[in-house]
C-alpha cells in the first residue's frame, strides 16, 4: 500500500511539473532583481502561503481515511 501511495505521489508531482514554468515574466524579473535578502523573503513568503492549505488538505484526507476505516470495522 505504501508503494502505491509513493508511486501515486511521484506521478502527481511529475504531472504538475509543467505548471512550475507558468510563472509570469513580471514576477520573475522583479524577484530576480531583488537583493539576496529580498529573494530569501520571497521564498519564505511562498512557503508561508503554501503550508496552511497543504496542511489542511493532509489533515482532511487523513481524517477521512481514519473515519472510513473505523466505519468499515463497525460494519463487520
MOPAC internal coordinates of N, CA, C and O (Angstrom, degrees):
PM7 1SCF
backbone

  N    0.0000 0     0.00 0     0.00 0    0    0    0
  C    1.4523 1     0.00 0     0.00 0    1    0    0
  C    1.5342 1   110.71 1     0.00 0    2    1    0
  O    1.2310 1   120.62 1   140.02 1    3    2    1
  N    1.3484 1   116.41 1   -39.98 1    3    2    1
  C    1.4549 1   119.38 1  -179.83 1    5    3    2
  C    1.5263 1   110.87 1   -67.24 1    6    5    3
  O    1.2310 1   120.81 1   145.90 1    7    6    5
  N    1.3247 1   116.06 1   -34.10 1    7    6    5
  C    1.4616 1   119.69 1   178.05 1    9    7    6
  C    1.5253 1   110.55 1   -65.42 1   10    9    7
  O    1.2310 1   120.60 1   138.21 1   11   10    9
  N    1.3135 1   116.46 1   -41.79 1   11   10    9
  C    1.4692 1   119.82 1   178.08 1   13   11   10
  C    1.5233 1   111.53 1   -62.91 1   14   13   11
  O    1.2310 1   120.77 1   138.35 1   15   14   13
  N    1.3229 1   116.14 1   -41.65 1   15   14   13
  C    1.4655 1   120.16 1   178.81 1   17   15   14
  C    1.5262 1   110.62 1   -65.05 1   18   17   15
  O    1.2310 1   120.29 1   140.83 1   19   18   17
  N    1.3222 1   117.06 1   -39.17 1   19   18   17
  C    1.4685 1   120.76 1   178.70 1   21   19   18
  C    1.5290 1   110.68 1   -66.03 1   22   21   19
  O    1.2310 1   120.69 1   137.71 1   23   22   21
  N    1.3133 1   116.28 1   -42.29 1   23   22   21
  C    1.4670 1   119.89 1   178.66 1   25   23   22
  C    1.5183 1   110.13 1   -65.13 1   26   25   23
  O    1.2310 1   120.03 1   137.58 1   27   26   25
  N    1.3325 1   117.54 1   -42.42 1   27   26   25
  C    1.4597 1   121.08 1   178.69 1   29   27   26
  C    1.5241 1   110.75 1   -62.23 1   30   29   27
  O    1.2310 1   120.29 1   136.40 1   31   30   29
  N    1.3298 1   117.06 1   -43.60 1   31   30   29
  C    1.4660 1   120.86 1   178.24 1   33   31   30
  C    1.5243 1   111.52 1   -62.15 1   34   33   31
  O    1.2310 1   120.40 1   138.51 1   35   34   33
  N    1.3179 1   116.85 1   -41.49 1   35   34   33
  C    1.4622 1   121.35 1   178.63 1   37   35   34
  C    1.5267 1   110.72 1   -64.19 1   38   37   35
  O    1.2310 1   120.54 1   135.39 1   39   38   37
  N    1.3196 1   116.57 1   -44.61 1   39   38   37
  C    1.4691 1   119.85 1   179.89 1   41   39   38
  C    1.5286 1   111.32 1   -64.21 1   42   41   39
  O    1.2310 1   120.37 1   138.69 1   43   42   41
  N    1.3304 1   116.91 1   -41.31 1   43   42   41
  C    1.4660 1   119.41 1   178.95 1   45   43   42
  C    1.5168 1   111.86 1   -65.12 1   46   45   43
  O    1.2310 1   120.46 1   140.98 1   47   46   45
  N    1.3384 1   116.74 1   -39.02 1   47   46   45
  C    1.4638 1   118.48 1   179.42 1   49   47   46
  C    1.5270 1   111.17 1   -69.42 1   50   49   47
  O    1.2310 1   120.08 1   145.55 1   51   50   49
  N    1.3164 1   117.45 1   -34.45 1   51   50   49
  C    1.4677 1   120.18 1   177.42 1   53   51   50
  C    1.5270 1   110.55 1   -70.75 1   54   53   51
  O    1.2310 1   120.55 1   146.60 1   55   54   53
  N    1.3306 1   116.56 1   -33.40 1   55   54   53
  C    1.4547 1   121.10 1  -179.23 1   57   55   54
  C    1.5300 1   110.17 1   -69.13 1   58   57   55
  O    1.2310 1   120.37 1   146.50 1   59   58   57
  N    1.3418 1   116.91 1   -33.50 1   59   58   57
  C    1.4524 1   121.32 1  -178.27 1   61   59   58
  C    1.5272 1   112.72 1   -85.23 1   62   61   59
  O    1.2310 1   119.50 1   173.44 1   63   62   61
  N    1.3267 1   118.56 1    -6.56 1   63   62   61
  C    1.4632 1   121.73 1  -176.79 1   65   63   62
  C    1.5301 1   113.48 1   -57.09 1   66   65   63
  O    1.2310 1   118.46 1   139.92 1   67   66   65
  N    1.3331 1   120.54 1   -40.08 1   67   66   65
  C    1.4693 1   118.48 1   178.80 1   69   67   66
  C    1.5254 1   113.71 1   -62.32 1   70   69   67
  O    1.2310 1   119.89 1   156.71 1   71   70   69
  N    1.3221 1   117.81 1   -23.29 1   71   70   69
  C    1.4621 1   120.36 1  -179.88 1   73   71   70
  C    1.5252 1   111.55 1   -68.47 1   74   73   71
  O    1.2310 1   119.70 1   155.16 1   75   74   73
  N    1.3247 1   118.17 1   -24.84 1   75   74   73
  C    1.4525 1   120.31 1  -179.79 1   77   75   74
  C    1.5218 1   111.94 1   -67.48 1   78   77   75
  O    1.2310 1   119.91 1   156.56 1   79   78   77
  N    1.2956 1   117.78 1   -23.44 1   79   78   77
  C    1.4591 1   120.06 1  -179.13 1   81   79   78
  C    1.5286 1   112.21 1   -89.89 1   82   81   79
  O    1.2310 1   119.95 1  -171.07 1   83   82   81
  N    1.3132 1   117.70 1     8.93 1   83   82   81
  C    1.4589 1   120.61 1  -176.35 1   85   83   82
  C    1.5239 1   113.10 1   -95.79 1   86   85   83
  O    1.2310 1   119.59 1  -167.21 1   87   86   85
  N    1.3322 1   118.39 1    12.79 1   87   86   85
  C    1.4594 1   121.24 1  -179.63 1   89   87   86
  C    1.5243 1   111.22 1   -62.36 1   90   89   87
  O    1.2310 1   120.47 1   -30.43 1   91   90   89
  N    1.3200 1   116.70 1   149.57 1   91   90   89
  C    1.4594 1   119.34 1  -178.30 1   93   91   90
  C    1.5302 1   109.96 1   -76.91 1   94   93   91
  O    1.2310 1   120.59 1   -29.75 1   95   94   93
  N    1.2907 1   116.48 1   150.25 1   95   94   93
  C    1.4655 1   121.97 1  -176.20 1   97   95   94
  C    1.5289 1   111.25 1   -66.53 1   98   97   95
  O    1.2310 1   120.18 1   143.99 1   99   98   97
  N    1.3361 1   117.26 1   -36.01 1   99   98   97
  C    1.4626 1   119.89 1  -179.25 1  101   99   98
  C    1.5268 1   110.51 1   -66.32 1  102  101   99
  O    1.2310 1   120.20 1   137.68 1  103  102  101
  N    1.3237 1   117.23 1   -42.32 1  103  102  101
  C    1.4671 1   119.79 1   178.75 1  105  103  102
  C    1.5258 1   110.24 1   -64.80 1  106  105  103
  O    1.2310 1   120.47 1   137.96 1  107  106  105
  N    1.3155 1   116.70 1   -42.04 1  107  106  105
  C    1.4608 1   119.96 1  -179.76 1  109  107  106
  C    1.5217 1   111.19 1   -63.43 1  110  109  107
  O    1.2310 1   120.07 1   134.46 1  111  110  109
  N    1.3226 1   117.47 1   -45.54 1  111  110  109
  C    1.4606 1   119.40 1  -177.61 1  113  111  110
  C    1.5337 1   111.27 1   -68.24 1  114  113  111
  O    1.2310 1   120.11 1   144.58 1  115  114  113
  N    1.3254 1   117.39 1   -35.42 1  115  114  113
  C    1.4623 1   120.46 1   177.59 1  117  115  114
  C    1.5248 1   110.49 1   -66.91 1  118  117  115
  O    1.2310 1   120.23 1   136.93 1  119  118  117
  N    1.3201 1   117.16 1   -43.07 1  119  118  117
  C    1.4647 1   120.74 1   179.26 1  121  119  118
  C    1.5202 1   111.05 1   -67.14 1  122  121  119
  O    1.2310 1   120.10 1   141.80 1  123  122  121
  N    1.3247 1   117.41 1   -38.20 1  123  122  121
  C    1.4659 1   120.61 1   179.90 1  125  123  122
  C    1.5284 1   111.37 1   -68.32 1  126  125  123
  O    1.2310 1   120.14 1   148.82 1  127  126  125
  N    1.3272 1   117.33 1   -31.18 1  127  126  125
  C    1.4597 1   120.91 1  -178.67 1  129  127  126
  C    1.5292 1   112.23 1   -82.54 1  130  129  127
  O    1.2310 1   120.13 1   169.12 1  131  130  129
  N    1.3115 1   117.35 1   -10.88 1  131  130  129
  C    1.4645 1   120.35 1  -178.66 1  133  131  130
  C    1.5291 1   110.14 1   -73.09 1  134  133  131
  O    1.2310 1   121.19 1   -20.50 1  135  134  133
  N    1.3133 1   115.32 1   159.50 1  135  134  133
  C    1.4620 1   120.02 1   177.19 1  137  135  134
  C    1.5281 1   109.47 1   -71.53 1  138  137  135
  O    1.2310 1   120.98 1    -5.91 1  139  138  137
  N    1.3218 1   115.73 1   174.09 1  139  138  137
  C    1.4760 1   119.84 1   179.40 1  141  139  138
  C    1.5278 1   110.94 1   -61.02 1  142  141  139
  O    1.2310 1   120.65 1   140.37 1  143  142  141
  N    1.3276 1   116.36 1   -39.63 1  143  142  141
  C    1.4677 1   119.30 1   177.50 1  145  143  142
  C    1.5265 1   111.02 1   -65.50 1  146  145  143
  O    1.2310 1   120.55 1   141.35 1  147  146  145
  N    1.3218 1   116.55 1   -38.65 1  147  146  145
  C    1.4615 1   120.42 1   177.57 1  149  147  146
  C    1.5170 1   111.97 1   -65.48 1  150  149  147
  O    1.2310 1   120.26 1   139.26 1  151  150  149
  N    1.3200 1   117.10 1   -40.74 1  151  150  149
  C    1.4638 1   120.69 1   178.09 1  153  151  150
  C    1.5266 1   110.67 1   -65.38 1  154  153  151
  O    1.2310 1   120.76 1   140.98 1  155  154  153
  N    1.3208 1   116.14 1   -39.02 1  155  154  153
  C    1.4653 1   120.42 1   177.86 1  157  155  154
  C    1.5268 1   109.75 1   -64.72 1  158  157  155
  O    1.2310 1   120.25 1   140.16 1  159  158  157
  N    1.3229 1   117.12 1   -39.84 1  159  158  157
  C    1.4660 1   121.00 1   179.20 1  161  159  158
  C    1.5295 1   110.87 1   -66.19 1  162  161  159
  O    1.2310 1   120.31 1   141.50 1  163  162  161
  N    1.3150 1   117.01 1   -38.50 1  163  162  161
  C    1.4688 1   120.34 1   177.52 1  165  163  162
  C    1.5233 1   110.09 1   -64.41 1  166  165  163
  O    1.2310 1   120.47 1   137.10 1  167  166  165
  N    1.3296 1   116.71 1   -42.90 1  167  166  165
  C    1.4692 1   120.38 1   179.34 1  169  167  166
  C    1.5239 1   111.13 1   -62.52 1  170  169  167
  O    1.2310 1   120.48 1   136.77 1  171  170  169
  N    1.3305 1   116.68 1   -43.23 1  171  170  169
  C    1.4631 1   119.86 1   178.05 1  173  171  170
  C    1.5234 1   111.13 1   -65.58 1  174  173  171
  O    1.2310 1   120.53 1   142.59 1  175  174  173
  N    1.3307 1   116.59 1   -37.41 1  175  174  173
  C    1.4610 1   120.24 1   177.86 1  177  175  174
  C    1.5130 1   112.44 1   -63.22 1  178  177  175
  O    1.2310 1   120.48 1   140.24 1  179  178  177
  N    1.3180 1   116.69 1   -39.76 1  179  178  177
  C    1.4643 1   120.61 1   177.64 1  181  179  178
  C    1.5182 1   109.76 1   -62.89 1  182  181  179
  O    1.2310 1   120.06 1   136.80 1  183  182  181
  N    1.3278 1   117.48 1   -43.20 1  183  182  181
  C    1.4673 1   120.40 1   178.81 1  185  183  182
  C    1.5262 1   111.26 1   -64.59 1  186  185  183
  O    1.2310 1   120.38 1   139.66 1  187  186  185
  N    1.3256 1   116.89 1   -40.34 1  187  186  185
  C    1.4669 1   120.13 1   179.30 1  189  187  186
  C    1.5267 1   110.40 1   -62.63 1  190  189  187
  O    1.2310 1   120.24 1   142.97 1  191  190  189
  N    1.3185 1   117.15 1   -37.03 1  191  190  189
  C    1.4628 1   120.44 1   179.24 1  193  191  190
  C    1.5265 1   112.84 1   -78.52 1  194  193  191
  O    1.2310 1   120.02 1   159.10 1  195  194  193
  N    1.3305 1   117.58 1   -20.90 1  195  194  193
  C    1.4620 1   121.43 1  -176.94 1  197  195  194
  C    1.5209 1   112.70 1   -89.41 1  198  197  195
  O    1.2310 1   119.82 1   143.03 1  199  198  197
  N    1.3164 1   117.94 1   -36.97 1  199  198  197
  C    1.4640 1   121.50 1  -171.39 1  201  199  198
  C    1.5321 1   113.47 1   -64.59 1  202  201  199
  O    1.2310 1   117.82 1   132.39 1  203  202  201
  N    1.3276 1   121.75 1   -47.61 1  203  202  201
  C    1.4768 1   119.07 1  -177.70 1  205  203  202
  C    1.5375 1   114.54 1   -60.17 1  206  205  203
  O    1.2310 1   118.51 1   132.44 1  207  206  205
  N    1.3387 1   120.45 1   -47.56 1  207  206  205
  C    1.4676 1   117.60 1   178.86 1  209  207  206
  C    1.5299 1   112.71 1   -63.97 1  210  209  207
  O    1.2310 1   120.47 1   141.13 1  211  210  209
  N    1.3313 1   116.70 1   -38.87 1  211  210  209
  C    1.4663 1   119.13 1   178.69 1  213  211  210
  C    1.5253 1   110.13 1   -65.78 1  214  213  211
  O    1.2310 1   120.23 1   141.45 1  215  214  213
  N    1.3196 1   117.16 1   -38.55 1  215  214  213
  C    1.4615 1   120.53 1   177.75 1  217  215  214
  C    1.5178 1   112.46 1   -65.16 1  218  217  215
  O    1.2310 1   120.46 1   135.33 1  219  218  217
  N    1.3222 1   116.72 1   -44.67 1  219  218  217
  C    1.4615 1   120.18 1   179.46 1  221  219  218
  C    1.5275 1   111.25 1   -64.32 1  222  221  219
  O    1.2310 1   120.38 1   140.27 1  223  222  221
  N    1.3132 1   116.88 1   -39.73 1  223  222  221
  C    1.4672 1   119.28 1   179.29 1  225  223  222
  C    1.5284 1   110.58 1   -67.58 1  226  225  223
  O    1.2310 1   120.34 1   138.74 1  227  226  225
  N    1.3211 1   116.96 1   -41.26 1  227  226  225
  C    1.4695 1   120.29 1   178.11 1  229  227  226
  C    1.5224 1   110.46 1   -63.17 1  230  229  227
  O    1.2310 1   120.52 1   137.12 1  231  230  229
  N    1.3178 1   116.61 1   -42.88 1  231  230  229
  C    1.4582 1   120.98 1   178.18 1  233  231  230
  C    1.5313 1   110.50 1   -62.47 1  234  233  231
  O    1.2310 1   120.35 1   135.99 1  235  234  233
  N    1.3238 1   116.93 1   -44.01 1  235  234  233
  C    1.4632 1   120.49 1   179.87 1  237  235  234
  C    1.5178 1   112.78 1   -62.78 1  238  237  235
  O    1.2310 1   120.45 1   135.79 1  239  238  237
  N    1.3212 1   116.75 1   -44.21 1  239  238  237
  C    1.4691 1   120.22 1   178.77 1  241  239  238
  C    1.5239 1   110.03 1   -66.22 1  242  241  239
  O    1.2310 1   120.34 1   138.39 1  243  242  241
  N    1.3322 1   116.96 1   -41.61 1  243  242  241
  C    1.4630 1   120.07 1   178.62 1  245  243  242
  C    1.5213 1   112.19 1   -61.76 1  246  245  243
  O    1.2310 1   120.47 1   135.71 1  247  246  245
  N    1.3282 1   116.70 1   -44.29 1  247  246  245
  C    1.4634 1   119.65 1   178.12 1  249  247  246
  C    1.5228 1   112.10 1   -65.89 1  250  249  247
  O    1.2310 1   120.29 1   141.85 1  251  250  249
  N    1.3204 1   117.05 1   -38.15 1  251  250  249
  C    1.4625 1   120.09 1   178.01 1  253  251  250
  C    1.5275 1   111.03 1   -62.98 1  254  253  251
  O    1.2310 1   120.73 1   137.02 1  255  254  253
  N    1.3255 1   116.20 1   -42.98 1  255  254  253
  C    1.4623 1   119.36 1   178.11 1  257  255  254
  C    1.5238 1   111.32 1   -66.15 1  258  257  255
  O    1.2310 1   120.42 1   138.10 1  259  258  257
  N    1.3258 1   116.80 1   -41.90 1  259  258  257
  C    1.4655 1   121.07 1   179.93 1  261  259  258
  C    1.5245 1   111.40 1   -61.20 1  262  261  259
  O    1.2310 1   120.39 1   129.58 1  263  262  261
  N    1.3198 1   116.87 1   -50.42 1  263  262  261
  C    1.4569 1   119.63 1  -178.31 1  265  263  262
  C    1.5234 1   112.00 1   -71.81 1  266  265  263
  O    1.2310 1   120.20 1   152.11 1  267  266  265
  N    1.3171 1   117.23 1   -27.89 1  267  266  265
  C    1.4633 1   119.50 1   174.71 1  269  267  266
  C    1.5148 1   111.78 1   -65.35 1  270  269  267
  O    1.2310 1   120.69 1   136.08 1  271  270  269
  N    1.3397 1   116.29 1   -43.92 1  271  270  269
  C    1.4690 1   120.00 1   177.31 1  273  271  270
  C    1.5208 1   110.76 1   -65.61 1  274  273  271
  O    1.2310 1   120.59 1   140.02 1  275  274  273
  N    1.3317 1   116.49 1   -39.98 1  275  274  273
  C    1.4644 1   120.75 1   179.29 1  277  275  274
  C    1.5288 1   110.48 1   -62.64 1  278  277  275
  O    1.2310 1   120.20 1   138.15 1  279  278  277
  N    1.3237 1   117.21 1   -41.85 1  279  278  277
  C    1.4579 1   121.87 1   178.93 1  281  279  278
  C    1.5170 1   111.24 1   -65.63 1  282  281  279
  O    1.2310 1   120.78 1   139.37 1  283  282  281
  N    1.3417 1   116.11 1   -40.63 1  283  282  281
  C    1.4641 1   119.92 1   179.24 1  285  283  282
  C    1.5256 1   111.66 1   -64.97 1  286  285  283
  O    1.2310 1   120.04 1   143.33 1  287  286  285
  N    1.3362 1   117.53 1   -36.67 1  287  286  285
  C    1.4529 1   120.85 1   178.89 1  289  287  286
  C    1.5161 1   111.11 1   -69.67 1  290  289  287
  O    1.2310 1   119.77 1   146.63 1  291  290  289
  N    1.3204 1   118.05 1   -33.37 1  291  290  289
  C    1.4604 1   120.71 1   178.78 1  293  291  290
  C    1.5144 1   111.51 1   -70.95 1  294  293  291
  O    1.2310 1   119.84 1   150.19 1  295  294  293
  N    1.3291 1   117.92 1   -29.81 1  295  294  293
  C    1.4511 1   121.45 1  -178.10 1  297  295  294
  C    1.5144 1   112.70 1   -78.83 1  298  297  295
  O    1.2310 1   119.78 1   163.51 1  299  298  297
  N    1.3174 1   118.02 1   -16.49 1  299  298  297
  C    1.4808 1   120.57 1  -178.96 1  301  299  298
  C    1.4904 1   113.21 1   -75.23 1  302  301  299
  O    1.2310 1   120.10 1   180.00 1  303  302  301

